[in-house]
Amino acid sequence: MTGQTCTGTKVAQVLLIIGGINWGLVGLGTLLGKGDWNVVHALVGQWMTVEMVVYVLVGLAAILCLVSWAKCCGGKCSVN
């Protein structure tokens, strides 16, 4: 991508990083038999709706990043 990235894409990238780390910890905790290391659930699990909204936002972020990635051609990327 070029140095110019729209704010929506930057937010999407941050959400994907958060989601990726969260799922990595869930998998690691399960593999090691250490229990549930779901950080999103630990932080907002008492509010089920908020937790589900976070998961939906991470999913939408993935779609946005996929669409912006698909628009990249010849080393020049644009999100319009």
C-alpha positions, 0 to 999 in steps of 0.5 A: 500500500502507499503511505496514504491509508484512509482512516477506515482502513487503519481502524480495520487494521487495528481491529484485525490485530486485536482479533488476531491476537485474541484468537491466537490466545484462545488457541494457545490457551486451549492447546496448553490446557490452560483454559479460556484466554479470550481477552475480549470475553474477559474484558466485556463478557459481562455485557454479551451484546458488547462482546458480540458487537466487537466480534462483528466489528472484527469481521467487518474489518476483515471484509474491508481489508480484503476489499482494499487488498483486492483493489491493489494492482501494480503496487498501487493501492487505493481505497475509494 
